[in-house]
Amino acid sequence: MPKVNKKKEKDPKINREFPNNIEDRLNPIIELEYKVVETSDVTDITLEELINKHVREGWNFENIQFAMRESSKRPAMAFILFTRRRKDS
């Protein structure tokens, strides 16, 4: 049976910023701006709303961290991390 080469397709929903011009590609130091959004309402609806809102504003979703309570399996808080290229660079 012939091998099927399955390439992993990139998720079009993920907006990863990549330098378009050669000068920026050759210069690995691209200044980023960071944003941390904190919420104590850790529900799927709230997290989706916050992530979608900031992505529409031009931020790139990077990560989400949960702060747990010892007495519960549900997170007490969530910290959503975003980045974007500095506007002045």
trRosetta pair geometry for C-beta under 8 A, 3 or more apart (Angstrom, degrees):
i j d omega theta_ij theta_ji phi_ij phi_ji
10 14 7.1 -110 174 56 90 112
11 14 4.6 71 84 0 105 106
14 61 7.5 -99 -133 57 76 103
15 55 6.5 137 22 -159 130 102
15 60 5.5 -131 92 -111 89 85
15 61 7.9 93 44 18 87 80
16 60 6.5 85 -108 -148 40 136
17 60 5.9 -113 -10 -54 99 143
17 84 7.1 97 -21 -140 152 58
17 85 5.8 -137 141 -28 159 110
19 24 3.2 -156 -155 111 139 120
19 25 4.9 -164 83 -61 125 65
19 30 6.6 -149 -62 -85 117 143
20 24 7.2 44 45 48 48 135
21 24 5.2 88 66 12 81 101
21 25 7.2 -150 100 -6 41 91
22 25 5.5 -57 -147 38 37 113
22 26 6.2 31 158 -17 70 107
23 26 6.0 -59 -147 39 28 105
23 27 6.2 9 158 -2 64 113
24 27 5.8 -65 -139 51 31 99
24 30 6.4 53 -167 -91 98 114
27 30 7.1 115 108 -61 91 73
30 85 6.2 -52 165 -121 111 101
30 89 7.1 139 -162 123 61 146
31 85 7.2 88 81 -159 62 65
31 86 4.4 -21 107 9 107 131
31 89 4.5 158 44 -52 116 158
32 83 4.8 -9 -177 -168 126 115
32 84 6.9 144 -156 73 77 25
32 85 6.3 -62 -107 -101 60 40
32 86 6.7 -168 -129 -31 10 83
33 83 6.8 144 74 -158 49 61
33 84 5.4 -22 58 66 99 77
33 85 7.3 38 11 127 91 11
33 86 5.0 120 -40 -86 101 70
33 87 7.8 -2 -20 -8 145 75
34 81 7.1 -26 -164 -163 99 90
34 82 7.2 143 -161 82 51 55
34 83 5.5 -26 -101 -101 64 77
35 54 6.9 -164 97 -153 143 135
35 59 5.9 -60 38 -125 136 141
35 81 7.5 148 81 -157 55 45
35 82 4.4 -15 61 64 102 105
35 83 7.5 -176 19 -80 76 30
35 84 7.7 18 -4 7 112 98
36 79 5.7 -13 -169 -171 104 100
36 80 7.2 146 -159 72 50 47
36 81 5.8 -16 -104 -101 73 68
36 82 7.8 -171 -75 25 30 75
37 50 5.6 174 129 -180 149 125
37 54 6.6 -132 -33 -52 145 148
37 79 7.3 152 75 -159 46 48
37 80 4.4 -17 60 58 100 102
37 82 7.1 40 -9 -4 104 113
38 77 6.4 -7 -169 -177 89 119
38 78 7.5 163 -151 85 46 49
38 79 5.5 -13 -100 -104 73 74
38 80 7.9 -163 -71 20 27 73
39 42 6.6 144 106 -72 99 62
39 46 6.0 177 163 147 152 126
39 47 7.4 -165 63 -84 148 66
39 50 6.3 -121 -38 -57 145 159
39 77 6.8 161 85 -157 42 71
39 78 5.3 -10 60 57 91 92
39 80 7.4 21 5 -6 107 108
40 76 6.8 -29 -143 158 84 65
40 77 5.1 -40 -101 -101 63 82
41 46 4.5 177 113 -99 105 171
42 46 7.0 -114 -113 70 13 129
42 47 7.0 36 -151 -53 55 110
42 66 6.9 81 -141 -130 146 103
42 74 6.9 155 83 170 124 93
42 75 4.6 -114 156 82 171 105
42 76 7.3 101 -4 108 138 9
42 77 6.6 -178 -52 -137 121 13
42 78 4.8 131 -109 -24 101 111
43 46 4.7 88 55 11 84 103
43 47 6.9 -159 85 -5 40 89
44 47 5.9 -59 -144 41 29 109
44 48 6.1 30 159 -20 65 110
45 48 5.9 -57 -148 37 26 111
45 49 6.4 26 155 -19 63 108
46 49 5.7 -56 -147 36 30 111
46 50 6.3 26 158 -16 65 108
47 50 5.9 -56 -146 38 30 109
47 51 6.2 25 159 -15 66 109
47 64 7.2 39 -153 -133 123 153
47 78 6.3 -25 -98 99 108 168
47 80 7.2 156 -146 -73 82 131
48 51 6.0 -58 -143 40 27 106
48 52 6.0 22 162 -14 65 113
49 52 6.1 -61 -142 42 24 107
49 53 6.1 28 159 -25 63 110
50 53 5.8 -53 -145 32 26 113
50 54 6.5 13 163 -8 62 109
50 80 5.8 150 123 19 126 161
51 54 6.4 -67 -151 42 27 101
51 55 6.1 24 157 -18 66 112
51 61 5.6 26 -154 -96 102 134
51 80 6.3 -134 -80 -158 80 147
52 55 5.8 -57 -140 39 30 110
52 56 6.3 33 159 -20 64 106
53 56 6.0 -61 -156 35 25 110
53 57 6.7 20 149 -15 62 110
54 57 5.4 -54 -149 38 38 114
54 59 4.3 -35 159 50 94 135
54 61 7.4 114 89 -75 112 80
54 80 7.5 159 24 120 152 129
54 82 5.3 -111 148 -75 138 160
55 58 7.9 138 -178 1 30 8
55 59 6.0 -89 -88 70 36 76
55 60 7.4 62 -119 -110 79 27
55 61 5.9 -29 -77 -32 108 100
55 82 7.9 -146 -71 -124 60 125
58 84 5.6 61 131 -125 89 150
59 82 3.8 16 170 174 126 137
59 83 7.0 131 -163 60 79 21
59 84 5.1 -95 -114 -42 53 116
60 82 6.2 143 67 -162 44 75
60 83 5.2 -30 60 67 102 74
60 84 5.9 145 3 -80 87 66
61 80 7.3 -49 -136 -179 90 102
61 81 7.8 98 -164 84 52 57
61 82 6.0 -42 -99 -103 39 81
62 81 4.5 -61 68 107 110 99
62 82 6.1 169 3 -108 95 23
62 83 5.4 64 -49 -3 130 100
63 80 7.8 176 92 -155 48 44
63 81 4.5 8 56 47 85 121
64 78 5.9 -8 -173 -173 104 108
64 79 7.0 157 -158 80 54 50
64 80 5.1 -14 -107 -107 87 68
64 81 7.1 -159 -77 16 37 78
65 78 7.1 153 80 -158 46 57
65 79 4.6 -11 59 58 97 102
65 81 7.3 50 -5 -21 98 110
66 75 3.8 -85 -169 -114 115 142
66 77 7.2 158 -158 85 53 50
66 78 5.4 -26 -102 -103 69 75
66 79 7.9 -164 -76 21 24 73
67 75 6.2 100 63 -166 45 93
67 76 5.3 -59 101 61 92 95
67 77 4.2 10 44 55 116 96
67 78 7.5 -148 15 -72 77 29
67 79 7.3 68 -25 -15 100 101
68 72 7.6 -156 -174 80 78 75
68 73 7.9 -29 -151 -154 113 28
68 75 5.6 -71 -91 -112 60 62
68 76 6.5 114 -158 2 15 90
69 72 4.4 33 74 39 120 97
69 74 7.2 10 29 74 111 67
69 75 7.7 139 -2 -155 78 24
69 76 4.6 104 -47 -52 94 114
72 76 7.6 115 62 -63 123 84
75 78 6.0 68 126 -64 145 82
85 89 6.6 -115 172 64 91 113
86 89 4.4 73 76 2 107 110
